[in-house]
Amino acid sequence: MDPEKFYSQLYARDGNYGKGGNHEARSVAAIEKKYGKGAPLRILDIGCGRGDLLEGILQKLKHAGHANVKAVGVDISDRALQEAQEKGIETHMADIDGKPLPFGNDEFDAVLCFHVLEHIIYTDELIGECRRVMKKGGVFIVETPNVAWYANRVVLALGMPPIGIECSARKTNYGVWRGPLKEHIGKFDVAGHVRAFTLGSLKDNARENGLKIVGEYGTDRFFGLVPSFARNIGLVLTK
């Protein structure tokens, strides 16, 4: 499978791919807590897609008095990056799976990595690269689906594969019970998930790569305050 072709086709089929979540508000809050008002900032978004997240962050930070903010995005999809460029974002097309990021050491005040790790085989290398390009004392936010969220604990007990864990590059419903549920799950696009994390494994990955955990969170309608049971899990990190 050609990753660039795969993700470009996914962006073409789904106009909402890469959107959603509370990423914008969470990022701005963490950045402003660290840097206060008005500080010049350089922000990197790993897997930036169409640049929607960076565009929103730029608008909020500038409105809050940050006059000198530079947004930089990396993605493997040329199609998505063309749209990001139209939003005024500096873009770099790169394969980030086991390969160095195209930046020098200590370049960025903040690094964002929302829902990228589950698409990456060499996750330690990517986390390490994010640490390398982030300034000492900078902000690094990483978020990924939680394989141990409460719904997955139920479906595993029923003998079905966890939601969001893909057993095929063609179908999303392998192993799902037959009938309406199998038909419904089969309508979703394969997203290219190749890794799965619990809160504990995400923390270990961060620590093993020399990062300090500043905060943790879960995003979920019912278990947002209990990250280990939430649908998505995230860490706020620094070095």
Helices and strands as residue ranges (DSSP letters): H 3-13, H 23-35, E 41-46, H 52-63, E 69-75, H 78-86, E 90-93, E 108-114, G 117-119, H 123-133, E 134-145, H 150-157, H 180-185, H 199-208, E 212-219, G 227-229, E 232-238
